[in-house]
Amino acid sequence: MKKTAKIIYKTAGILLAVLLLIVTINVTEPLFCEKNSGSKNTMDPIEAENQCAGERIRCIDDNEEALLWRLRMIADAKKSIVLATFDLRPDESGTDIMAALYQAAQRGVHIRLLLDGIYEIPFLRGSTEFSTLASHENVEAGIYNPISLKNIFRLNYRMHDKYLMIDDCRYLLGGRNTNDIFLGNYKKDINIDRDILVCEDGENGNSMEQLMDYFSRIWNEPCVRRVKPFIAEKKAERQKELFWRRYQKLAGKYDDMETYHRWNQDTFEVESISLLSNGIKAAKKSPVLLNEIGNFMEKADRVIIQTPYVICDNAMYGILKKTAAHADLRIILNAVEKGSNPWGCTDYLNHKKDLQKTGASIYELMNEKAVHTKTILVDDHISLVGSYNFDMRSTYLDTELMLVIESKELNAHLESMNEVYMKKSRKVCPDGTQTEGILYREKKLSAKRQKFYRKLQIIVRPIRHLL
């Protein structure tokens, strides 16, 4: 018995040591990301600013409208569909998308799905809906950096991109994941987000080609594992029938889903569009995207950053401080009382004064729903929209995409939305002075929530670079 107990204790000790090693490497290794401020993307953003777009856009801010536009695009596809997303779930809206994709596959459209590996196990592995879709002969599915023993020391490097590309002639890109939190009207506990629909106007536009090239490169990365799930024939047949019924129900709800053709009429021309990326490898990243953003801000007179939360290191604070020295810099983020990300809210409580020291005016947004939008306005003609949160994870760990759009019309539209958000906010000036907007509605944190945040404030300090 004593010998058996010793073996058990020894084995437990070894397993614990291995677990600690895994955790230690995953926590500490990303700390040594390259912070060189001279990193460059494949295209100079200042040059991209002057390129002819040949593209038209529409800004999509409503969740139900965002679902409808996706369904219209999928129904209109003739040859190919690419869906890349950080978080696909077989919930109501996720199943809507999968049902539409399955019908497209049935009519011969070639579909490629690129999904991040972090949510594959909890939401997709074993999912009848996903297995039925991914096993179709016209569907290819790839998992970016899947969770496995092989990748156990690279868990922090995620694909955070979100885009839908149809027939190499139009795409939709932004910050929305493919689930009920961001699409449709299936639940009350939602996040507000933003997509940009881009349609080619004549020949392929600059950003269309850039996105096609970007997808081709990331699709062929060694860290992307192709999957073809097995599903029993009887189970698959049942799901195919459910997909068909669901698709017919959607076609009845959205009467122009299959017949929509007003792509040019419902979009508007822009001066130029270019795509900024943060690298494609599941590895440490130079702050390419941050530096590109900094290049746009360094000559601006006015900059408005809208982000769900802010988690900065010294280099990021430095860029904000440099911008605030010559520009009216405003940052709109969710108030702690309304934010949906407890990690981001907690870091803000810890580092609010550091953010104030940059010289930016901070707007703590008390919106009805948490805002997940990532947008930067530069003066009155440049708008950056996409998936990049103003945090260290988006800067050094994840893949991210941002569109740089030169358009006074889009900039004015986003500015008008920001004006409403600022009226709903508590403004915090660099000197600590606070004023409430005319539409601000105070909400108190419960005693239980306050206690939770006090504990979290201690826990997150050593791992804030991973939040």
N, C-alpha and C positions, 0 to 999 in steps of 0.2 A: 504493500500500500504506500509506504514511504517513497519507494522508488518511482511508483506511478505518479505520486504527487510532485516529485522533483521534476519529472519529465514534463508534466503539465505546466508547472511554474516556469520551467526553462523555455518551453515553447511559447507560452504567453509573453514572456520577456522579450523573446526574439521578434514576435509579431508586433509588440508595442514599439520596439526599437525601429523596425522597418516603417511602421506607421509614422513615427516621429520624424524619420528621415524624409519620407514623402512630403509631409506637411512642411518641414523646414525648408526643403528645396523649393517647393511651390510658393512659399511665402517670401523667401529671401532672394531667389534667383532673379525675379523681375526688378528688384531694386537696382540692378546693375545695367539697366537699359542705357543705351547711348543717349546722352543729353546734348549732343553737338548742335548748336543753333544754326549751323551752316548747312544742314541737310537740305537736299533738293529733290523735288518730285520729277517725274519724267517730262513735265511741261511747266514752264515758268508761268505762274498765274497772271503776271502782268502782261505777258505776251498773249496768253489765252484770252485776256479781256478784249483784245482787238480783233479776234477771229470772227468770221462770218458764221452765224448760227445755222441758218437754213432749217430752223426748228421753231415750233410754236408750243406754248405751254398753257397749263391750267393749274391753279393752286387749289388743293383739296384739303380742307380743314375739318370737315364733318365726318364722323365715323361711319354713319350709314351710307353717306355718299361715297366714302372710300371703298366700301364693300361693293357698291353698285358699279363703280368704274372698273374695278378688278374683274367683275363678272362680265361686263361689256367687252373688255379687252380679250378675255379668254374665249368668249363666244365668237369674236370676230377673227380669231387666229386662223390662218390658212395653212401655214407650214410649220412654224416652230413657236415654242413657249419656253422661257426660262423664268423660274421662280427661285430667287435666293432670299432666304429669311433666317433670322436668328432664332425665332421661336414660332414653330408651327404646332398647333394643338388640334386634336380631333374633337373640339367643342363645337358649338353651333356654327359660328362664322368660319372656323377652320374647315369643318366638314362641308360647308357651302362651297368653299374654294376647291376642295378635293373632288366634290361631285362635278363641278364645272370642268375641272382638269380632266377627269375621267371621260366625260362626254367628248372633250376635244381629242383625247387619245383615240377614242372609238371612231372618230371620223378621219383619222390618219395623221393628226398633228403630232410632230415629234416634240416630246416634253422632257426637259431636264430640270430636276429639283436639286438645289444645293442648300443643305441645312446644316446649321451648327450642331456639333456633337453634344453640347452640354444638356440639351433638353430631349435628346433622342431617347434615352433610357426611360425617363419618367413619363413621357407623353406619346412616343411613337413606336417604340419597340413593343411588339405584341398588339399594337392597334390594328383592328380589322380594317378600318378605313384606310390607313396609310399602307398597310400590306397589300390590299386589293389594288390601290392606285399604283404603287411602286412596282408591282409584279406584272403590270400590263406590258405588252411587247413594245409599245411605242413610248414607254416612260423609262428614263434613266434617273436614278437617285444617287446622290453623292453626299456623304457625311464629312463635314470639315472637322478635323482633329477629334475623332471619336474618343470617348472615354474607354480606355483599355490599359492593360498592363504595359503595352508598348509605349503608350503616351502618358504614363502616370506622372512624369515630371514636367509635363507641358500643359497641365490642366488650365492654366490661367490665360492661354492664348486662344481667343475666341473669334469667330467670324460674326461681326455685328451688322453686316450689310443687310439692307432690305430693298429689293427691287423686283419688278415684274417686267419682262421684255417680250414683245410680241412681233414675230415676223421680221425682225431687224428693221422695223420702221417706226415703232413707238415703244415707250417704256414709262414706267411709273417708279419713282424713287423717293424715299423719305425716311421717316423714323418709326413707321408702324410695323409691329410684329403681326403675324397672321393668327390672331385669336380674338376672343370676345372682348378683351380689354381695349382693343384698338379698332375693331371692325364691327359694323352692324349696330343694331339696337337691342341686343339680346339681354343685356344686364345693365344695372344702374351704376355699378362700381367700375367706371371706365376711366381711361386717360385720354386727354385731348392730344392730337398729334397732327402732323402735316406731311402731305405727299406733294410732289410735283409731277404732273402728267406731261410728258414731252412727246410731241408728234413731229415727224420729219415733214419738211415743207419742200417738196421736190426731191433732190438728192439727199443721201444720208447726211445728217448734220454732224458737226464736230463731236458733240458729246455722245451721240448714238454710236459712233465708231469707237470712241474711247471706252464706252461701257461694254461693247461687244468684245473688244480686246482684253479688257480687264477680266471679264467672265471667262474667256478662253484660257487666260493664264492661271486664274485661281482654280478653275475646274480641273486643270492638269497638274496641280500641285501634288507632291507625294503624300501630303497629309490628308488628302480627300479620298475616303474609302468608298468605292462603289458598293451599293447594296441592292440585292434582289430578294426581298423577303419571301419566304415560303408561306403559303396559306392554303389550307385544305379547300378542295374544289367546291364542296357544298357550301362552306362558309363564304367563299369568294362570290359564288353565284347569288347568295342572299344579299351580300353587300352591294353587288352590282345593281340589283333591283332597288335597293334602298337609295343608292346614288341616283338612279333614274327618277324615282319618285320625288326626291328632294330637288333635283334639277327642274323638273316640271313645276313644282311648287314655286321655285324661285322665278321661273319664267312667267308665272301667273302674277306674282307679286310685283315684279319689275317688267312692265309690259314692253319696254324697248330693249331689254337685255340682249336679245338675239338679232334685233333689227337696227340697232343704233348705228348711225353713219355720219353724224355731225362733228366729226373730229376737227375739221378746220373751223367750222362756225363757232364752236364752243371753246376754242383756244385763241390765244393772241400771240402776235409776233414779238420776238425779243431781239435785242441787238446781238447778244452772243451767249453761249452756254459752254462751260467746260467742266470736266470732272476732276475732282481732287481725291486722291486715295492715300491710304496710310500703309501701303505694303500688303502683300498677300500671304506671307509665310506665317506659320504657327510658331513664332519665335519673338524674341525681343526686337523692338522696333525703334528706329530713330524717330524723333518727333517731326517727321516730314510734314504732316498735315497741320500741326500747330504752327510751324514756321511759315507755311503757305498762308495761313490765316493772318499771321503777324505781318506778312508782306503787304496784304491788303489794308491792314489797319494803320500801318506806320505813316501814311500820308493823309489820313482821313481827318475831317473836321468833326464828324459825328459817327459814333459806333454804338449800336444797340445789340447786345448779346442776349438771346433768349435760350435758356438751358434749364433742364429740370433741376439741376443742382450744380454746385461748383466744388471741385476737389483739386487743389493746385499744389504743385511743388514750387520751389524757388524760381525755376525757369519760367513757369507759367505766370506766376505773380509778376515777374520781371516784364513780360510782354504786356500785361495789363497796365502796369505802372508806366511803361514807356508810352503806351497809347493814351492814357489819361493825361499825360503831360502836355499833349498838344490837341487833344480831341475831347468833345463831350462824350464820355464813356458811361453808358448805362447798362446794367446787368439785371435782367428779369429772371427770377427763379421762384420756385414754389416756396411759400412760407412753410416753416416747420409744422405749423398747425394743419396744413393741407397737403403736404408732400406725401407721395405714395411710396417713396424709397426711404426707408428708415436709416440706411447707411449714409446716404447723401445728406439727409437732414441732420444726422448726428455730427458729421464732419463739419457742417456749417456752424453748428453750435460751438464746436471746438475752435474754429478758425475764422469766425466772423470778423474779428478785429484785423486779422491779416488781410482779408479781402478789402476792408475799409481803407487800409493803409495804401492800397494801390491808387486811390484817388477816384475810384469809380463810384457812381451813385447806384445803390442797390435797391431793387424793388422786390420786396417780399410779397409775392402774389397770393392773394386769398381768393382764388377762383372757385366756382361751384365744383368743378372737377379738377383733379391734378393735371397739370400741363406737361406733356412729355416732349414738346416741340424743341428742335434744335435749329435755330436760325440766327444768322448774324447779318445785320444791315450796316452797310458802309456808305455813308453820305446818302444821296438820294437816288442812286442808280445801280448799286451793286447789292445783291442778296445772295447769301450762302445758306443753303438748305440741305439737310441730310440726316445722317445718323450720329454725328459726332457730338457727344456730351463734352462740356468743358471740364474734363476730369483727367486724372492720370491714367486710368484704364484705357480710355479712348485715345490717349496720346501715345502711350508706350506699349500697350499689350494687344489691343484688338484691331481687326481690320475695320476700317470706317470709310464711308463715301460721303462727299459733299458736292453739291452742284453749285457752281459759281455762275450766277445769272445776271447779265447786264440788262436791266429793264426798269425804267422809271415807273412803269405801270405796276409791275409786281412790287417794287419797293414801296410805292405809295399805299398799295393794298395792305402789305404787311405792317407798315407804319401805322395805319389806321387801327389795325387789330392791337398793336402794341399800346396805342394810346388808351384803349379801353382797359387793357391789362394793367397799365400803370395807375389808372384811376381806381382799380380794385386792389391796389397794393399799399403796403406800408413802406414809404421811402426812407432809406437809411443813408444819410450823407456821410462823406468821409470823416467828418468831425464827430459823428455819432448822433447828430440830431435826427429825430424821427418825425415824419408827418404822414398822416393817413389820407389817401385819395378819397374823392367824393363818393366813390362806389365801394369803398372798403367796408367789409363786414367782419367784425372781430369774432374770433372763435377761440375759446380757451382750451388749452390742453388739459385733459383730465389728470387727476392726481396719479392715477395708475400709469398714464402715458408719460408723465414727467419723470416718474421713478424709473420707467423703462429706459428713457433717454439718458438719464444720469448714469445708469449702469453701462449703457452702450458707449457713452462718451469715453469711458476708460478702455473698453475692449477694442475699439476701432483704431486707437492711436498707432499701434505698431503695424497695422495692416491696411492703412488708408490708401496705399498705392494700389490695392487690389479691389477697392470698392466700386 
